[in-house]
Amino acid sequence: MTSRLLDSVPFLLVGVVHLLPLPGSPRATRDVARIRERARRDAEAYREGGAHALIVENFGDAPFRKDGVEPHVIALMALVVEEIRESTGLPVGVNVLRNDARAALGIAVATGASFIRVNVHVGAMVTDQGIIEGRADETLRYRALLQSE
């Protein structure tokens, strides 16, 4: 998706849909309908503003876990990603913060999303969650297992 899109436009505008705090995060309100509505509204605004693609992140869940997220976060993000992809018609990506590449890949495959973002895929970074090491080997093996492009 991305390479074909990059060939067709002189620049690529990707809008980031920051989800409100999801249930279980410190600032969550447990209002899933509000989370979904806000995400759809933000996605539509980006589409109307000329975005070429969107990426969905659980940004409201700060402070983030260093590695994996809870299963309900994956489930809720999958619902939102699919809704946004269907309602906007734009390519949609997934970033599960802080660095859950497996969850992002699973969501992308389940929803037909076009790409994922992994904050630390290779190398290592010192972050507010501590030292995060990339695990590209795991990501690429999981992608192969899922038979995903």
HELIX and SHEET records of a PDB file:
HELIX    1   1 THR A    2  SER A    8  1                                   7    
HELIX    2   2 VAL A   32  GLU A   48  1                                  17    
HELIX    3   3 PHE A   59  ASP A   61  5                                   3    
HELIX    4   4 PRO A   71  THR A   88  1                                  18    
HELIX    5   5 ALA A  101  THR A  111  1                                  11    
HELIX    6   6 ALA A  136  LEU A  145  1                                  10    
SHEET    1   A 4 VAL A  14  HIS A  18  0                                        
SHEET    2   A 4 ALA A  53  GLU A  57  1                                        
SHEET    3   A 4 VAL A  92  ASN A  95  1                                        
SHEET    4   A 4 PHE A 115  ILE A 116  1                                        
SHEET    1   B 2 ALA A 124  THR A 127  0                                        
SHEET    2   B 2 GLY A 130  GLU A 133 -1                                        
END                                                                             
